[in-house]
Amino acid sequence: MEKQKNIPQLRFPDFKGEWEKKKLGELSAINPTTDKLPEKFIYIDLESVINGDLTKEVFVFKNAAPSRAQRVLERDDILFQMVRPYQKNNLYFDKSGDYVASTGYAQIKTKQNSRFIYQYLHLQKFVDEVIERCTGTSYPAINSKDLAKISIRYPSLPEQQKIASFFTAIDLKISQLKRKKILLEQYKKGVMQKIFSQEIRFKDDNGQEFPKWEKKRLGDVFTEINESVGERDIPTYSITAGIGFVSQKEKFGRNISGQQNKNYTVIDEGQFSYNKGNSKTYKYGCVYLNDTGEKIAVPNVFISFERVDPKMSTKYYSKLFESHYLDKELRKIISSSARMDGLFNVNKNSFFKLKVPCLNHYEQHKIGDFLCSLDNKIQNTQKQIEQAEQWKKGLMQQMFV
């Protein structure tokens, strides 16, 4: 007996039989023509949507409308990203009112369950077919005629509804987790500013005030590290702004330091490095704590240093540096624009003259532990997001054909 092909591996009870197969253009109207734009409307472009959520709305009048705006939207329309479609940054439109989308999206009005079709458009095999039909290199894109030719496999409307409701509930849970992470990050940023400006102060275990803070030079509380790797086999790391130490082997698939590796600086767990390169996250460079759990080698163009007093909290100083505390003073000592290697000219002597708040060791530890506990909550939430997304991906592979 020939095996039936259009049947999902995993299915809700009471549904049987093969799924049908038709081209998307047969099941949907793609980019229907519009007679006229509303007098005033809210405009949606590609930057308005993040992870399937509408995050930005631009209110415009008809005579000020962007020339490319011509997708007048209705509830239950689907916006499919035609430029760089592998980003899967599509939108299920569930709002009322006068909205118009740019032609960077394909507007899809389906005769089927629109939420089912929306989920189907995120299947990797569908996206792969889209990419095969794309033209362009820097900005690969598909046109609406080619999009309409891609086949969709679908069951009866009741089964579509069941599947759509199930995955919509999963999407809601993922959105809630992402929102939770954003709120935690915003709270952490705000509380860091208040702690390091001393608007918020911790108290000791007896409820008493800690001593006043004083400022000292970096060179008074830290000492430079300049031990070279030499012939030793020590894992090589770089610093990525916003992330921290990243293994070159994991990032690039190999150690890219080459002959320079022997001149790299060795830093141990609990020691710091300043990367003099600018980035969107850290305009004047960034300082990170080696919390990899091992001895590592870092470029000797970094300024590496360790605490003088072992009672000092590395967590506290890690969070102080993360909070952009040094930015104002770093800006003053950067002598010129970036060098050929992309790094700023920062004199070491000037760097170690930068001042940082020094406080009671116990208060340092309270601050460091508190802020790191927030990091743990953010990381745990991110893990939950990744697990939920992976779970959804696995289910989609089994529940769609």
C-alpha positions as CSV (number, residue, x, y, z in Angstrom):
1,M,0.0,0.0,0.0
2,E,1.4,3.4,-1.0
3,K,2.2,5.6,1.9
4,Q,0.1,8.8,2.2
5,K,2.4,11.8,2.0
6,N,0.2,14.8,3.0
7,I,-0.5,13.7,6.5
8,P,1.2,15.3,9.6
9,Q,3.2,13.1,12.0
10,L,1.3,14.6,15.0
11,R,-2.4,15.5,14.8
12,F,-5.3,16.5,17.0
13,P,-7.9,13.7,17.6
14,D,-10.9,13.4,15.3
15,F,-9.1,14.7,12.2
16,K,-8.2,12.3,9.4
17,G,-7.4,12.2,5.8
18,E,-4.7,13.9,3.6
19,W,-4.1,17.6,3.5
20,E,-4.8,19.4,0.2
21,K,-2.1,21.2,-1.7
22,K,-2.5,24.5,-3.7
23,K,-0.3,27.5,-4.5
24,L,-0.5,30.4,-2.1
25,G,-1.9,32.6,-4.8
26,E,-4.8,30.2,-5.3
27,L,-5.7,30.4,-1.6
28,S,-5.1,34.1,-1.1
29,A,-5.2,37.5,-2.7
30,I,-1.7,38.9,-2.6
31,N,-1.3,42.7,-2.8
32,P,-4.8,43.5,-3.8
33,T,-5.1,46.9,-5.6
34,T,-6.2,49.9,-3.6
35,D,-8.4,52.7,-5.0
36,K,-7.2,55.4,-2.6
37,L,-5.4,56.0,0.7
38,P,-7.3,57.3,3.8
39,E,-6.9,61.0,4.4
40,K,-4.9,60.2,7.5
41,F,-3.5,56.9,8.6
42,I,-0.8,55.0,10.6
43,Y,2.1,53.8,8.5
44,I,3.9,50.5,9.1
45,D,7.4,50.0,7.6
46,L,9.9,47.1,8.0
47,E,11.3,48.7,11.1
48,S,7.9,48.9,12.8
49,V,7.8,45.2,13.5
50,I,10.0,43.2,15.8
51,N,9.6,39.4,16.3
52,G,6.1,39.6,14.9
53,D,4.9,42.4,17.1
54,L,4.1,46.0,16.0
55,T,6.4,48.2,18.1
56,K,6.3,51.5,16.3
57,E,3.5,53.4,14.6
58,V,4.0,56.6,12.5
59,F,0.9,58.7,12.1
60,V,0.8,60.6,8.8
61,F,-1.6,62.6,6.6
62,K,-2.3,61.5,3.0
63,N,-0.4,64.4,1.4
64,A,2.7,63.5,3.6
65,A,2.5,59.7,2.9
66,P,5.7,57.9,2.0
67,S,5.7,57.3,-1.8
68,R,5.9,53.5,-1.3
69,A,3.0,53.3,1.1
70,Q,0.1,51.6,-0.7
71,R,-1.0,48.6,1.4
72,V,-4.3,49.6,3.1
73,L,-4.8,47.0,5.8
74,E,-7.8,45.3,7.3
75,R,-8.1,43.0,10.3
76,D,-6.7,39.5,9.7
77,D,-4.4,40.5,6.9
78,I,-0.9,39.0,6.9
79,L,2.1,41.0,6.2
80,F,5.0,38.9,4.8
81,Q,8.4,40.4,4.7
82,M,9.7,40.2,1.1
83,V,13.1,41.8,1.7
84,R,15.4,39.4,3.6
85,P,12.6,37.0,4.3
86,Y,14.8,34.7,6.2
87,Q,14.4,37.1,9.1
88,K,10.8,35.8,9.4
89,N,9.7,39.3,10.6
90,N,6.1,38.9,9.5
91,L,3.1,40.5,11.1
92,Y,-0.4,39.2,11.7
93,F,-2.6,42.3,11.6
94,D,-5.3,42.2,14.2
95,K,-6.0,45.9,14.6
96,S,-8.9,48.2,13.5
97,G,-8.4,51.6,12.1
98,D,-6.7,53.2,9.1
99,Y,-3.3,51.5,8.7
100,V,-1.1,51.4,5.6
101,A,2.0,49.2,5.1
102,S,5.1,49.8,2.9
103,T,5.7,47.6,-0.1
104,G,8.5,45.9,1.7
105,Y,5.7,43.6,2.8
106,A,3.4,41.4,0.8
107,Q,-0.2,41.9,1.9
108,I,-1.9,38.5,2.0
109,K,-5.7,38.2,2.3
110,T,-6.4,34.5,2.5
111,K,-9.6,32.5,2.0
112,Q,-8.4,30.0,4.6
113,N,-7.9,30.5,8.3
114,S,-5.5,33.5,8.3
115,R,-3.8,32.5,11.6
116,F,-3.1,29.0,10.2
117,I,-1.6,30.5,7.0
118,Y,0.4,33.0,9.1
119,Q,2.0,30.1,11.0
120,Y,2.6,28.1,7.8
121,L,4.6,31.1,6.4
122,H,7.1,30.6,9.2
123,L,7.8,27.0,8.4
124,Q,11.5,26.6,7.5
125,K,10.7,24.6,4.4
126,F,8.4,27.5,3.2
127,V,11.1,30.1,3.9
128,D,13.7,27.9,2.1
129,E,11.4,27.9,-1.0
130,V,11.1,31.7,-0.7
131,I,14.8,32.2,-0.5
132,E,15.4,30.0,-3.6
133,R,13.2,32.5,-5.6
134,C,14.8,35.6,-4.2
135,T,16.9,37.9,-6.3
136,G,19.7,40.2,-5.1
137,T,22.6,39.6,-2.7
138,S,22.9,42.4,-0.1
139,Y,19.1,42.7,0.1
140,P,17.6,39.4,-1.2
141,A,13.9,39.8,-2.0
142,I,11.0,37.9,-3.6
143,N,8.3,39.5,-5.7
144,S,4.6,38.9,-5.1
145,K,4.2,36.8,-8.3
146,D,6.9,34.4,-7.3
147,L,5.5,34.3,-3.7
148,A,2.1,33.3,-5.1
149,K,3.6,30.3,-6.9
150,I,4.8,28.6,-3.7
151,S,2.7,25.6,-2.6
152,I,0.8,25.4,0.7
153,R,-0.5,22.2,2.2
154,Y,-3.6,22.7,4.4
155,P,-6.4,20.6,6.1
156,S,-10.1,21.4,6.6
157,L,-11.0,24.7,8.1
158,P,-11.9,23.2,11.5
159,E,-8.5,21.6,11.7
160,Q,-6.8,24.8,10.6
161,Q,-8.7,26.6,13.4
162,K,-7.5,24.0,16.0
163,I,-3.9,24.2,14.9
164,A,-4.0,28.0,14.6
165,S,-5.4,28.4,18.1
166,F,-2.8,26.1,19.6
167,F,0.2,27.9,18.1
168,T,-1.3,31.4,18.7
169,A,-1.4,30.4,22.4
170,I,2.3,29.4,22.2
171,D,3.2,32.7,20.5
172,L,1.4,34.6,23.3
173,K,3.4,32.8,25.9
174,I,6.7,33.5,24.1
175,S,5.6,37.2,23.7
176,Q,4.9,37.4,27.4
177,L,8.4,36.0,28.2
178,K,10.0,38.5,25.8
179,R,8.1,41.3,27.5
180,K,9.2,40.1,30.9
181,K,12.8,40.1,29.8
182,I,12.5,43.6,28.4
183,L,11.0,44.9,31.7
184,L,13.7,43.2,33.7
185,E,16.4,44.8,31.5
186,Q,14.8,48.2,31.8
187,Y,14.5,47.8,35.6
188,K,18.2,46.7,35.9
189,K,19.3,49.7,33.8
190,G,17.3,52.1,35.9
191,V,18.3,50.7,39.3
192,M,22.0,50.6,38.2
193,Q,21.9,54.4,37.4
194,K,20.3,55.0,40.8
195,I,22.8,52.9,42.7
196,F,25.9,54.3,41.1
197,S,24.6,57.9,41.5
198,Q,24.0,57.0,45.2
199,E,20.3,57.8,44.9
200,I,19.8,54.3,46.3
201,R,22.0,53.1,49.1
202,F,22.3,49.7,50.8
203,K,22.5,49.2,54.5
204,D,24.6,46.8,56.5
205,D,23.2,43.7,58.2
206,N,22.3,45.7,61.3
207,G,20.3,48.3,59.3
208,Q,23.0,50.9,59.7
209,E,24.3,53.3,57.0
210,F,27.5,52.3,55.2
211,P,30.4,54.9,55.2
212,K,30.4,57.7,52.6
213,W,31.8,56.8,49.2
214,E,35.1,58.2,48.0
215,K,36.7,58.3,44.6
216,K,40.1,56.9,43.8
217,R,42.1,56.4,40.7
218,L,41.8,53.1,38.9
219,G,45.6,52.7,39.4
220,D,45.1,52.9,43.2
221,V,42.6,50.0,43.3
222,F,43.8,48.0,40.3
223,T,47.2,47.0,38.9
224,E,48.0,46.3,35.3
225,I,48.5,42.7,34.0
226,N,51.1,42.2,31.3
227,E,52.0,38.5,31.5
228,S,52.4,37.1,27.9
229,V,51.2,33.7,26.6
230,G,54.6,32.8,25.1
231,E,54.6,29.1,24.1
232,R,51.8,28.0,26.3
233,D,48.5,26.6,25.0
234,I,45.9,28.9,26.4
235,P,42.4,29.4,24.9
236,T,42.2,32.7,23.0
237,Y,39.3,35.1,23.7
238,S,38.1,38.4,22.3
239,I,35.6,40.9,23.8
240,T,32.2,41.5,22.1
241,A,30.4,44.6,23.4
242,G,27.2,43.8,25.1
243,I,28.2,40.2,25.6
244,G,31.7,40.0,27.1
245,F,34.5,37.5,26.6
246,V,33.9,35.2,23.6
247,S,36.1,32.3,22.6
248,Q,37.7,33.0,19.2
249,K,37.4,29.2,18.4
250,E,33.6,29.3,19.0
251,K,33.1,32.7,17.3
252,F,35.3,32.1,14.2
253,G,35.7,28.3,14.2
254,R,39.4,28.7,14.8
255,N,42.0,30.8,16.7
256,I,42.6,33.8,14.5
257,S,45.4,35.3,16.5
258,G,48.1,33.5,14.5
259,Q,51.7,34.4,15.2
260,Q,50.6,37.2,17.5
261,N,49.2,34.7,20.0
262,K,52.5,34.4,21.9
263,N,52.2,38.2,22.6
264,Y,48.7,38.0,23.9
265,T,48.0,38.8,27.6
266,V,47.1,36.0,30.0
267,I,44.3,36.9,32.4
268,D,42.8,34.7,35.1
269,E,39.2,34.3,36.5
270,G,38.2,37.6,38.2
271,Q,40.5,39.8,36.2
272,F,39.5,42.6,33.8
273,S,40.2,43.8,30.3
274,Y,39.4,47.1,28.5
275,N,38.6,46.8,24.8
276,K,39.5,50.1,23.2
277,G,37.2,49.5,20.2
278,N,34.0,51.5,19.8
279,S,30.6,50.0,19.2
280,K,26.9,50.9,19.2
281,T,26.7,49.6,22.7
282,Y,29.9,51.1,24.0
283,K,30.9,54.2,22.2
284,Y,34.2,54.6,24.1
285,G,35.1,51.0,24.5
286,C,34.1,48.5,27.2
287,V,35.6,46.8,30.3
288,Y,34.6,43.2,31.0
289,L,35.3,40.7,33.8
290,N,36.8,37.3,33.0
291,D,34.0,35.1,34.4
292,T,34.7,32.2,31.9
293,G,36.0,30.0,34.7
294,E,39.4,29.6,33.2
295,K,42.7,31.3,32.4
296,I,42.4,32.9,29.0
297,A,44.5,34.8,26.4
298,V,43.3,38.2,25.2
299,P,44.8,40.7,22.7
300,N,47.7,42.6,24.1
301,V,46.2,45.8,22.7
302,F,43.6,45.5,25.5
303,I,44.4,47.1,28.8
304,S,44.2,44.3,31.3
305,F,44.2,44.7,35.1
306,E,43.3,43.0,38.4
307,R,42.2,44.2,41.9
308,V,44.8,45.1,44.4
309,D,42.8,44.0,47.5
310,P,41.3,40.5,47.2
311,K,38.4,41.7,49.5
312,M,37.1,43.9,46.7
313,S,34.0,42.7,44.9
314,T,34.7,41.9,41.2
315,K,31.0,41.7,40.7
316,Y,30.5,45.3,41.9
317,Y,33.2,46.7,39.6
318,S,32.0,44.6,36.7
319,K,28.5,46.2,37.0
320,L,30.1,49.6,37.5
321,F,31.9,49.3,34.2
322,E,28.9,47.8,32.5
323,S,26.8,50.9,33.5
324,H,28.9,53.2,31.3
325,Y,30.3,54.8,34.4
326,L,33.7,55.5,32.7
327,D,32.3,56.9,29.5
328,K,32.5,60.6,30.5
329,E,36.1,60.4,31.5
330,L,37.1,58.0,28.6
331,R,35.9,60.5,26.1
332,K,38.3,63.1,27.5
333,I,41.4,60.8,27.2
334,I,40.8,59.4,23.7
335,S,43.5,61.4,21.9
336,S,42.3,60.9,18.3
337,S,40.0,58.9,16.1
338,A,40.3,55.1,15.7
339,R,43.6,53.6,14.4
340,M,43.9,51.3,11.4
341,D,43.0,48.4,13.6
342,G,39.8,50.1,14.7
343,L,40.9,50.8,18.2
344,F,41.0,54.1,20.0
345,N,44.3,55.7,21.0
346,V,44.1,55.5,24.8
347,N,47.2,56.2,26.9
348,K,47.6,53.6,29.7
349,N,48.8,56.1,32.2
350,S,45.7,58.3,31.5
351,F,43.4,55.2,31.7
352,F,44.7,54.3,35.2
353,K,44.1,57.9,36.3
354,L,40.4,57.6,35.7
355,K,38.4,57.8,38.9
356,V,35.9,55.3,40.2
357,P,33.8,55.2,43.4
358,C,35.4,53.1,46.2
359,L,33.3,52.0,49.1
360,N,33.1,49.6,51.9
361,H,33.8,46.0,50.8
362,Y,30.5,44.7,52.3
363,E,28.5,47.3,50.4
364,Q,30.4,46.4,47.2
365,H,29.4,42.8,47.7
366,K,25.7,43.7,48.4
367,I,25.5,45.8,45.2
368,G,27.4,43.2,43.1
369,D,25.3,40.3,44.4
370,F,22.0,42.2,43.9
371,L,22.8,43.2,40.3
372,C,24.1,39.8,39.4
373,S,20.8,38.3,40.8
374,L,19.0,40.5,38.2
375,D,21.3,39.1,35.5
376,N,20.4,35.6,36.5
377,K,16.7,36.4,36.2
378,I,17.2,37.9,32.8
379,Q,19.3,34.9,31.7
380,N,16.7,32.4,33.0
381,T,14.0,34.2,31.1
382,Q,16.1,34.1,28.0
383,K,16.5,30.4,28.4
384,Q,12.8,30.0,28.8
385,I,12.3,31.9,25.6
386,E,14.8,29.7,23.7
387,Q,13.2,26.5,25.1
388,A,9.7,27.7,24.1
389,E,10.8,28.6,20.6
390,Q,12.6,25.3,20.2
391,W,9.6,23.4,21.4
392,K,7.4,25.3,19.0
393,K,9.7,24.6,16.1
394,G,9.7,20.9,16.9
395,L,5.9,20.8,17.1
396,M,5.5,22.7,13.8
397,Q,7.7,20.2,12.0
398,Q,5.4,17.4,13.2
399,M,2.0,19.2,12.9
400,F,2.4,20.7,9.5
401,V,2.9,18.9,6.2
